[in-house]
Amino acid sequence: MKLIQYTDFIPAESFVATVGFFDGLHLGHRFLLERLKAEAAREGKKTLVISFAVHPQTVLKNNYLPKLLTTNAEKIELLNDVGIDACVLLPFDEEMMNLSAYDFLEKIIKKQLGVSALLIGYDHRFGKNREEGFPQYVEYGKQLGINILPVEAFENGEAHISSSYIRKLLLSGQIEEANYCLGRRYRLNGKVVDGEKLGREIGFPTANLNIDPQKLLPEAGVYAVWVRVNGKVYKGMLNIGCRPTVNRTNRTTVEVHILDFIGEIYGEMLEIDFVRKIRNEQKFNSMEELTVQLEKDKLEIEKSNI
């Protein structure tokens, strides 16, 4: 997949495109992208996903720090995996925020990006204050020579799949439901950093992870996970929380014990894929009680087909 820079020259009418933030690239997004690919094939053109380098709410709201399901790097990787030809991350700022829907279509979609057809999700709106809707977009498209096409809602039983819905699932520890809506396992990427090494003293050495602060962390607790390290995949038990048995602060940490792994991995990047929640985080009366529980957690993960 080609990552287009906003300043690149794009030949006129090169792409069939869609626009949105696409946080998580969940099943609803993939439904839209399949429609995009089908329309592009029908027209004999390339597919383009138009997204944004920062979450629009960070510009619309002061001091807003969104918790994201995917970083930009993860989003680009997922778009490549589903077969999108090109992606552009627009520099959403106050100037772009104040563009009307017509100006956005004319200046960005048509003139800058060379889009001949634009697919729009059933509930998506753009332009200043999101004042206009699909009928107006169609009319503007006719004036500008852009074919504006609707994409119906993705139906999946009673659940309305959205990024906000998946965030709620993760924040309540409902990993399996979140994974179903994503169409993949929820992933964290983190660099291994120095910790207090208390796990080693009780036979459970852990890799302490530095996670992008914008990335959403699931609910505090212990999780069964897959860990990819140095190209190999291992079962793991991961803890998110403030470690109340040994920690007197409320600082949240993310640490993983990798089963059947021996070696030093400080400074390495790990990929963590969440499978399910094992239990809530809890405070134990002693390190001995904590060790007994960790043995139970490990045995459950070892015996389970995760």
TAZI-V733666 format. One line per field, one symbol per residue. phi: phi as a letter, one per 40 degrees, with the letter a starting at -180 (. if undefined). burial: 1 if it has 9 or more other ideal C-beta (glycine too) atoms within 8 Angstrom, else 0. A space follows every 50 residues. Layout:
phi: ???
burial: ???
//
This chain:
phi: .ccccdcccbdcfcbbbbbicfcgfccccccccccccccccccgbccbbb bbcbcdccccbcgcbccccbcdccccccccccgccaabbcccacccdccc dcccccccccccbgccabcbcdbcbagdgfcbbddcccccdcccgbccbc bccccagccccaccccdccccbgcccccccccgaccbbbaccbcbcgccc cbgbcbccbcbdccccccddibbcbbbbbfgbbbcabbbbibfccbbcbb ccbbabcccfbbicbcgccbbbbcbaccaccacbcacccccdcccccccc cccccc
burial: 10110100010001111111011111111111101110110010111111 11001101100001000111100111011101011111111100011010 10111111110111111111100000110000000111011001010110 10010100001010111011101110011011001111111100100010 01010111101000111110111111111000011111111111001000 01111111100000100101111111110010010010111011001101 100000
//
